[in-house]
Amino acid sequence: MFREHAMGSILNGITLHGLTRSFGGTFAVFSDYMRPAVRLAALMDIPTTFVWTHDSIGLGEDGPTHQPIEHFAALRAIPNFAVIRPGDANEVSQAWKSILTRGKAAGLLLSRQNLPTVDRSTHGSAEGVDKGAYILKKESGAADIVIIATGSEVSLALGVQSALEAKGYSTRVVSAPCLEWFNEQTPSYRDAVLPRSAKLRISIEAGIAQGWREYVGDSGLIISLDHFGASAGAGKLFSEFGFSVDAIVEKTVKALG
């Protein structure tokens, strides 16, 4: 635990000294050990960047001790700190650009597993990352359903959308890599991305549900992980814990009544 805390403190020292933009990385679960340094970066309003990898149960066989469950919510609780969880390589690239341009304390959460790269000729531009959340894939008609996802769950959300559209439900997918940046946007932009007219909003994130009710509403559906993980392959864990197209489609149809 001392090395992660020391690393975070060293990063802050380099940043405070000037001339250098510092970043350092470790597993997301070990952000707990770095938290005092992360909090101080936010408190001092300095542009230290913390990179946390292996950001979900997709970590797999290393088991629940190394699988971050409550960490997204815990990090988002730090004032003046941006938590960014990109959904593909294009979003990672844009996130780095936004971090450098903004010059604020930030944390970048990256997956262990390989993720598909979204075809931007048929999906929203990754430049939307700078606004925190954006329409990744438009609905076929007036949106009945809006799915909001982060990180490795973005590709899952796209699969869920395809299945729901095939059933006749007009469904939008919103990628939300940084809720803090999204909250900075104008009310008109936020309403355009998450329309109030949708019958159902769904969030998909492999962490605890805390914080998502604000975005999906009282009648929304939160696909979350509110217990510790287990030791198994990533595919097995996601399937067992309900992070699959079939499981989410079933819950969605039920929620719509």
C-alpha positions as a Markdown table, in Angstrom:
| # | Residue | x | y | z |
|---|---|---|---|---|
| 1 | Met | 0.0 | 0.0 | 0.0 |
| 2 | Phe | 2.9 | 2.4 | 0.7 |
| 3 | Arg | 4.2 | 2.3 | -2.9 |
| 4 | Glu | 1.0 | 3.5 | -4.4 |
| 5 | His | 0.6 | 6.3 | -1.9 |
| 6 | Ala | 4.3 | 7.2 | -2.5 |
| 7 | Met | 3.8 | 7.2 | -6.2 |
| 8 | Gly | 0.8 | 9.5 | -6.0 |
| 9 | Ser | 2.7 | 11.9 | -3.8 |
| 10 | Ile | 5.7 | 11.9 | -6.1 |
| 11 | Leu | 3.4 | 12.6 | -9.1 |
| 12 | Asn | 2.0 | 15.6 | -7.2 |
| 13 | Gly | 5.5 | 16.8 | -6.4 |
| 14 | Ile | 6.6 | 16.7 | -10.0 |
| 15 | Thr | 3.4 | 18.5 | -11.1 |
| 16 | Leu | 3.9 | 21.2 | -8.4 |
| 17 | His | 7.5 | 21.7 | -9.4 |
| 18 | Gly | 6.3 | 22.7 | -12.9 |
| 19 | Leu | 7.4 | 22.2 | -16.6 |
| 20 | Thr | 6.3 | 18.5 | -16.5 |
| 21 | Arg | 2.8 | 16.9 | -16.8 |
| 22 | Ser | 3.0 | 13.8 | -14.7 |
| 23 | Phe | 1.1 | 10.6 | -14.8 |
| 24 | Gly | 1.5 | 7.2 | -13.2 |
| 25 | Gly | -0.5 | 3.9 | -13.2 |
| 26 | Thr | -1.5 | 0.9 | -11.1 |
| 27 | Phe | -4.5 | -1.4 | -10.8 |
| 28 | Ala | -7.8 | 0.4 | -10.2 |
| 29 | Val | -8.4 | -1.5 | -6.9 |
| 30 | Phe | -5.2 | 0.1 | -5.5 |
| 31 | Ser | -6.6 | 3.6 | -6.0 |
| 32 | Asp | -7.6 | 3.1 | -2.4 |
| 33 | Tyr | -4.0 | 3.3 | -1.4 |
| 34 | Met | -3.4 | 6.4 | -3.5 |
| 35 | Arg | -6.5 | 8.2 | -2.3 |
| 36 | Pro | -4.8 | 10.8 | 0.0 |
| 37 | Ala | -2.6 | 11.9 | -2.9 |
| 38 | Val | -5.5 | 11.9 | -5.3 |
| 39 | Arg | -7.5 | 14.0 | -2.9 |
| 40 | Leu | -4.7 | 16.5 | -2.5 |
| 41 | Ala | -4.2 | 16.8 | -6.3 |
| 42 | Ala | -7.9 | 17.8 | -6.5 |
| 43 | Leu | -7.7 | 20.0 | -3.4 |
| 44 | Met | -4.6 | 21.8 | -4.8 |
| 45 | Asp | -6.2 | 22.0 | -8.3 |
| 46 | Ile | -3.1 | 20.7 | -10.0 |
| 47 | Pro | -3.1 | 18.6 | -13.3 |
| 48 | Thr | -1.8 | 15.3 | -12.0 |
| 49 | Thr | -3.2 | 12.4 | -14.0 |
| 50 | Phe | -3.7 | 9.0 | -12.4 |
| 51 | Val | -4.0 | 6.0 | -14.7 |
| 52 | Trp | -5.8 | 2.9 | -13.3 |
| 53 | Thr | -6.0 | -0.3 | -15.3 |
| 54 | His | -7.8 | -3.6 | -14.7 |
| 55 | Asp | -10.9 | -1.6 | -13.9 |
| 56 | Ser | -13.6 | -4.3 | -13.4 |
| 57 | Ile | -14.4 | -7.9 | -12.8 |
| 58 | Gly | -12.9 | -8.3 | -16.3 |
| 59 | Leu | -9.7 | -8.7 | -14.3 |
| 60 | Gly | -10.8 | -12.3 | -14.0 |
| 61 | Glu | -8.9 | -15.0 | -12.2 |
| 62 | Asp | -7.0 | -12.7 | -9.9 |
| 63 | Gly | -10.2 | -12.8 | -7.9 |
| 64 | Pro | -12.4 | -10.4 | -5.8 |
| 65 | Thr | -9.5 | -8.8 | -3.9 |
| 66 | His | -8.2 | -7.3 | -7.1 |
| 67 | Gln | -11.6 | -6.5 | -8.7 |
| 68 | Pro | -12.8 | -2.9 | -8.2 |
| 69 | Ile | -16.5 | -2.8 | -7.4 |
| 70 | Glu | -17.1 | 0.4 | -5.3 |
| 71 | His | -14.1 | 2.3 | -6.6 |
| 72 | Phe | -15.8 | 4.2 | -9.4 |
| 73 | Ala | -18.3 | 5.7 | -7.0 |
| 74 | Ala | -15.6 | 6.4 | -4.4 |
| 75 | Leu | -13.4 | 8.3 | -6.9 |
| 76 | Arg | -16.4 | 10.2 | -8.2 |
| 77 | Ala | -17.1 | 11.4 | -4.7 |
| 78 | Ile | -13.8 | 13.5 | -4.7 |
| 79 | Pro | -14.6 | 17.1 | -5.5 |
| 80 | Asn | -12.8 | 18.8 | -8.3 |
| 81 | Phe | -11.7 | 15.5 | -9.8 |
| 82 | Ala | -12.6 | 14.0 | -13.1 |
| 83 | Val | -13.1 | 10.2 | -13.4 |
| 84 | Ile | -12.8 | 9.1 | -17.0 |
| 85 | Arg | -13.7 | 5.6 | -18.2 |
| 86 | Pro | -13.3 | 5.3 | -22.0 |
| 87 | Gly | -15.1 | 2.7 | -24.0 |
| 88 | Asp | -12.6 | 2.1 | -26.9 |
| 89 | Ala | -9.3 | 3.2 | -28.2 |
| 90 | Asn | -10.7 | 6.3 | -29.9 |
| 91 | Glu | -12.2 | 7.5 | -26.6 |
| 92 | Val | -8.9 | 6.9 | -24.8 |
| 93 | Ser | -7.1 | 9.1 | -27.4 |
| 94 | Gln | -9.7 | 11.9 | -27.1 |
| 95 | Ala | -9.7 | 11.6 | -23.3 |
| 96 | Trp | -5.9 | 12.2 | -23.2 |
| 97 | Lys | -6.4 | 15.3 | -25.3 |
| 98 | Ser | -9.2 | 16.6 | -23.1 |
| 99 | Ile | -7.2 | 16.0 | -19.9 |
| 100 | Leu | -4.2 | 17.9 | -21.3 |
| 101 | Thr | -6.4 | 20.8 | -22.5 |
| 102 | Arg | -8.3 | 21.1 | -19.3 |
| 103 | Gly | -5.3 | 21.0 | -17.0 |
| 104 | Lys | -7.1 | 19.6 | -14.0 |
| 105 | Ala | -6.7 | 16.6 | -11.7 |
| 106 | Ala | -8.0 | 13.5 | -13.4 |
| 107 | Gly | -8.2 | 9.7 | -13.2 |
| 108 | Leu | -8.2 | 7.5 | -16.3 |
| 109 | Leu | -9.8 | 4.0 | -15.8 |
| 110 | Leu | -8.8 | 1.4 | -18.4 |
| 111 | Ser | -9.8 | -2.2 | -18.9 |
| 112 | Arg | -7.7 | -5.3 | -18.9 |
| 113 | Gln | -9.7 | -7.1 | -21.6 |
| 114 | Asn | -9.5 | -6.3 | -25.3 |
| 115 | Leu | -12.4 | -4.1 | -26.4 |
| 116 | Pro | -13.7 | -3.6 | -30.0 |
| 117 | Thr | -13.0 | -0.3 | -31.6 |
| 118 | Val | -16.2 | 1.5 | -32.6 |
| 119 | Asp | -16.6 | 2.3 | -36.3 |
| 120 | Arg | -16.9 | 6.1 | -36.2 |
| 121 | Ser | -18.3 | 6.3 | -39.7 |
| 122 | Thr | -21.6 | 4.8 | -38.4 |
| 123 | His | -21.4 | 6.0 | -34.8 |
| 124 | Gly | -20.9 | 9.3 | -33.0 |
| 125 | Ser | -17.5 | 11.0 | -33.1 |
| 126 | Ala | -15.2 | 10.4 | -30.2 |
| 127 | Glu | -14.8 | 14.1 | -29.9 |
| 128 | Gly | -18.0 | 13.9 | -27.8 |
| 129 | Val | -15.8 | 12.6 | -25.0 |
| 130 | Asp | -14.9 | 16.2 | -24.2 |
| 131 | Lys | -18.5 | 16.8 | -23.2 |
| 132 | Gly | -18.4 | 13.8 | -20.8 |
| 133 | Ala | -21.3 | 12.0 | -22.5 |
| 134 | Tyr | -22.6 | 11.9 | -26.0 |
| 135 | Ile | -24.8 | 10.0 | -28.4 |
| 136 | Leu | -22.8 | 7.0 | -29.6 |
| 137 | Lys | -25.5 | 5.3 | -31.6 |
| 138 | Lys | -28.8 | 6.9 | -32.6 |
| 139 | Glu | -32.1 | 5.3 | -32.3 |
| 140 | Ser | -34.2 | 4.2 | -35.2 |
| 141 | Gly | -37.1 | 6.5 | -34.3 |
| 142 | Ala | -38.3 | 8.5 | -31.3 |
| 143 | Ala | -36.3 | 7.0 | -28.5 |
| 144 | Asp | -38.2 | 4.6 | -26.3 |
| 145 | Ile | -35.1 | 3.6 | -24.5 |
| 146 | Val | -31.8 | 5.3 | -23.7 |
| 147 | Ile | -28.9 | 3.2 | -22.6 |
| 148 | Ile | -26.0 | 4.9 | -20.8 |
| 149 | Ala | -22.8 | 3.0 | -20.4 |
| 150 | Thr | -19.1 | 3.5 | -19.5 |
| 151 | Gly | -15.9 | 1.7 | -20.3 |
| 152 | Ser | -16.0 | -2.0 | -21.3 |
| 153 | Glu | -19.8 | -2.0 | -20.9 |
| 154 | Val | -20.2 | 0.4 | -23.9 |
| 155 | Ser | -19.7 | -2.4 | -26.4 |
| 156 | Leu | -22.2 | -4.5 | -24.4 |
| 157 | Ala | -24.7 | -1.6 | -24.6 |
| 158 | Leu | -24.4 | -1.6 | -28.4 |
| 159 | Gly | -25.2 | -5.3 | -28.4 |
| 160 | Val | -28.2 | -4.7 | -26.2 |
| 161 | Gln | -29.4 | -1.9 | -28.6 |
| 162 | Ser | -29.2 | -4.2 | -31.6 |
| 163 | Ala | -31.3 | -6.8 | -29.8 |
| 164 | Leu | -33.9 | -4.3 | -28.6 |
| 165 | Glu | -34.2 | -2.7 | -32.0 |
| 166 | Ala | -34.8 | -6.1 | -33.5 |
| 167 | Lys | -37.8 | -6.4 | -31.0 |
| 168 | Gly | -39.2 | -3.1 | -32.2 |
| 169 | Tyr | -37.9 | -0.9 | -29.4 |
| 170 | Ser | -36.3 | 2.3 | -30.6 |
| 171 | Thr | -33.1 | 2.5 | -28.6 |
| 172 | Arg | -30.3 | 5.1 | -28.2 |
| 173 | Val | -26.8 | 4.3 | -26.8 |
| 174 | Val | -25.0 | 7.1 | -24.9 |
| 175 | Ser | -21.4 | 6.7 | -24.0 |
| 176 | Ala | -20.6 | 8.5 | -20.7 |
| 177 | Pro | -16.9 | 8.3 | -20.1 |
| 178 | Cys | -16.9 | 11.2 | -17.6 |
| 179 | Leu | -19.9 | 12.2 | -15.6 |
| 180 | Glu | -18.1 | 15.2 | -14.1 |
| 181 | Trp | -17.5 | 16.7 | -17.6 |
| 182 | Phe | -21.1 | 15.9 | -18.6 |
| 183 | Asn | -22.4 | 17.7 | -15.5 |
| 184 | Glu | -20.5 | 20.9 | -16.6 |
| 185 | Gln | -22.6 | 21.0 | -19.9 |
| 186 | Thr | -25.6 | 23.2 | -20.4 |
| 187 | Pro | -29.0 | 21.8 | -19.4 |
| 188 | Ser | -30.1 | 21.9 | -23.1 |
| 189 | Tyr | -27.1 | 19.7 | -24.1 |
| 190 | Arg | -27.8 | 17.2 | -21.2 |
| 191 | Asp | -31.5 | 17.0 | -22.1 |
| 192 | Ala | -30.6 | 16.5 | -25.8 |
| 193 | Val | -28.4 | 13.5 | -24.9 |
| 194 | Leu | -30.7 | 12.1 | -22.2 |
| 195 | Pro | -34.2 | 13.1 | -23.4 |
| 196 | Arg | -36.9 | 13.2 | -20.8 |
| 197 | Ser | -39.4 | 11.8 | -23.3 |
| 198 | Ala | -37.8 | 8.3 | -23.3 |
| 199 | Lys | -39.9 | 5.7 | -21.7 |
| 200 | Leu | -36.9 | 4.1 | -20.0 |
| 201 | Arg | -33.4 | 5.0 | -19.2 |
| 202 | Ile | -30.8 | 2.2 | -18.4 |
| 203 | Ser | -27.3 | 2.5 | -17.0 |
| 204 | Ile | -24.8 | -0.2 | -17.5 |
| 205 | Glu | -21.6 | -0.2 | -15.4 |
| 206 | Ala | -19.7 | -3.0 | -13.7 |
| 207 | Gly | -19.7 | -1.3 | -10.4 |
| 208 | Ile | -22.1 | -0.4 | -7.6 |
| 209 | Ala | -25.3 | 1.4 | -8.4 |
| 210 | Gln | -24.5 | 4.5 | -6.3 |
| 211 | Gly | -24.8 | 7.7 | -8.3 |
| 212 | Trp | -26.7 | 6.3 | -11.3 |
| 213 | Arg | -30.2 | 7.1 | -10.1 |
| 214 | Glu | -29.5 | 10.8 | -10.9 |
| 215 | Tyr | -29.2 | 9.9 | -14.6 |
| 216 | Val | -31.8 | 7.2 | -15.1 |
| 217 | Gly | -34.5 | 8.6 | -12.8 |
| 218 | Asp | -36.7 | 6.9 | -10.2 |
| 219 | Ser | -38.2 | 4.5 | -12.8 |
| 220 | Gly | -35.0 | 3.8 | -14.6 |
| 221 | Leu | -33.1 | 0.5 | -14.7 |
| 222 | Ile | -29.6 | 0.3 | -13.2 |
| 223 | Ile | -27.4 | -2.7 | -14.3 |
| 224 | Ser | -24.8 | -2.8 | -11.7 |
| 225 | Leu | -22.7 | -5.0 | -9.4 |
| 226 | Asp | -23.5 | -4.5 | -5.8 |
| 227 | His | -21.5 | -7.4 | -4.4 |
| 228 | Phe | -17.9 | -8.5 | -4.6 |
| 229 | Gly | -16.7 | -10.5 | -7.6 |
| 230 | Ala | -15.3 | -14.0 | -7.8 |
| 231 | Ser | -12.3 | -15.8 | -9.3 |
| 232 | Ala | -13.1 | -16.9 | -12.9 |
| 233 | Gly | -12.6 | -15.8 | -16.5 |
| 234 | Ala | -14.0 | -12.4 | -17.5 |
| 235 | Gly | -16.6 | -13.9 | -19.8 |
| 236 | Lys | -17.8 | -16.2 | -17.1 |
| 237 | Leu | -18.1 | -13.5 | -14.5 |
| 238 | Phe | -19.9 | -11.0 | -16.7 |
| 239 | Ser | -22.4 | -13.7 | -17.8 |
| 240 | Glu | -23.0 | -15.0 | -14.2 |
| 241 | Phe | -23.5 | -11.5 | -12.9 |
| 242 | Gly | -26.0 | -10.4 | -15.5 |
| 243 | Phe | -23.8 | -8.4 | -17.9 |
| 244 | Ser | -25.0 | -10.1 | -21.0 |
| 245 | Val | -27.2 | -9.0 | -23.9 |
| 246 | Asp | -29.9 | -11.6 | -23.1 |
| 247 | Ala | -30.0 | -10.8 | -19.4 |
| 248 | Ile | -30.3 | -7.1 | -19.9 |
| 249 | Val | -32.8 | -7.4 | -22.7 |
| 250 | Glu | -35.0 | -9.5 | -20.4 |
| 251 | Lys | -34.8 | -7.0 | -17.6 |
| 252 | Thr | -35.5 | -4.1 | -20.0 |
| 253 | Val | -38.7 | -5.7 | -21.5 |
| 254 | Lys | -39.9 | -6.5 | -18.0 |
| 255 | Ala | -39.2 | -2.9 | -16.8 |
| 256 | Leu | -41.3 | -1.6 | -19.8 |
| 257 | Gly | -44.2 | -3.8 | -18.7 |
